[in-house]
Amino acid sequence: MTTTIESTSLKTLAKDLSQEPPRSPRDTLAGYVIAARILDKCRAFLNGTAGEYDFDCYLDNVFFGFTGIKADDFKAFVATGASDEAVAEWITQHAKPMERLELVKWNNHLRYANIKEMEDSFQLFMEDYIEKNVPKHRPIYHAFDIFDLEEGRL
């Protein structure tokens, strides 16, 4: 499902995810891992160029749950054609207040989490996903490795 785009800048900013992957889940936006990747997927979703990528998936919802931001509110702001900097500022303004240490611990948990430390639904999904999408005989030390291996960053 796609949404009609009214913003020329959104069309310019949106990647064609059938041609290039979104940013790594390790990349940060507004200080949060996953956020830059979510932004890329959201823009592509709105532009109709998401390919096989899903916006508002399990990993996206880990971010939305932690920050208290609603996916639909995020999508509505992104649809305005906001730049990365403007989205980062919007996230900072709309995320639940927290101490910096809480954010750092959350980032580090996700950066270094093993698959077995993720929720059951993620583990079940990844069991078949890894077999189909990750190069054979490549070790996966952390959950984020799955995406970076598949997308050619590792």
N, C-alpha and C positions, 0 to 999 in steps of 0.2 A: 504494500500500500504506500502511495506517495501523497505528498501534499503539494498543492499549487504554490509556486514560488512567486512572490511579488517583489522580491528584492534583487536588483541586479548585482549587488555586492555579494549576496549569498551565492548566486550562480558562479561568480568569479572565485569565491573562496572554497566552494565544494569540490572535493576530489572525486574522481571517477574510481570508485573502489573496485571496479572490475579490471582496472588497469594498474592501480598501485594500492598498496595496503594503507590502512590508517596508521597513525603514529603508534609506537610501541606503548604497551601499558605502563612501561617504566617511565615514560616521558611525563612531565608534570605540567599542570596548568593551575594557576592560583595556589601552587604548593601541593596539589593533590596528584598522586599517581592515578592513572586511568583517565583522568579528566580530559587530557588532550586527545586521547583516542576516542572517547565518547563524543567530543566535539566534532571530530572528523566524520564519525559514523552518522551523527545527527545531521550535519550539513548534507552529506551524501543522500541520506534518507529523504530529506526535504527536496533535494534536487532530482531524485529518481535515479541516482547513480550509485546506490549502495551495493550493487552486485549481490554477493552471497552474505554480506555482513548484515547483522541485525542491530538496530538501535533499541535500547531499553531491554537488553538481554540480562542474563544473570549477573555478569561482571559489572555492567552499568548500574544495576540495582544495588550492588554492594556500595558503590559510590553514593548513589541517591539516598540509600538508607543511612549511611554514615553522616552525610551532610544535612539530611532533612529536606533536601531539595526534591521537588516533584518533577518527574521526567517531562510531563506535559508543560510545566512552567519553563523548564530549561529549553525545550523544543520551541516554544513560542518566542523566547528571547532570541534564540539562534536564528529563527526565521526572519528576524528583522535585518539580517545581514551583518550582524555585529562582528567586529574583528576579534582575533584571539585575545587582545588586551582588554577589550570591552567585555568579553565573556568572562575572563579572569576576574575582572572587577565585579561583575554581576554575581559570580559564584561567591566571592568574598563577602559581598553584602547580603546574600541570601542563605548562606550556609549557617547552620546552628553555631552559636558561639562556643569556642573551645580553646583550651590552652594549647600553645604551640607543641608542647610535648605530646599531647594526645594525638595530634595530627602526625607528628614524626613517628610515633609508635605504630599508628595505623598504616602509614606508608611503608615502614619497614616490615611490618607483618605481611603485607601483600607482596612486597618485593621478594621476600625470602621464604614465603610459604611453600611447602611441599604440597603436591596434589592431595595427599592424605590428610592434610590440615584444612582443606577446603570443605564446604558443605557437601552433603551427600549428593545433591542434585548435580553439582559441578563434577564430582567424581564419576557419576554414572554417565553423564554426557561425554566427558573426556575419554572414557574407556574406549569408545568406538572412534571418536574424533581423532585421537592421536594416531591410531592405526591407519586411518585414511589420509591424514594431512601432514603428519610430521615425517621428515626423512628417516628412513630406517637406520637403526643402530646409532642414533644420536641420543646421547644421554639428556634426560630432563631432570635437572636438579631442583628447579623452582617452577611453580605453576606458570609464571610469565614466560618461561623458556618456550613453552608450547607455541605461543603466538610469535615470538621472535624467531624460532626455528622455521616455522611454517612460512613466515613472511620474508625469510632470507636475511634477517639481521644477525643471526648467530650461525 
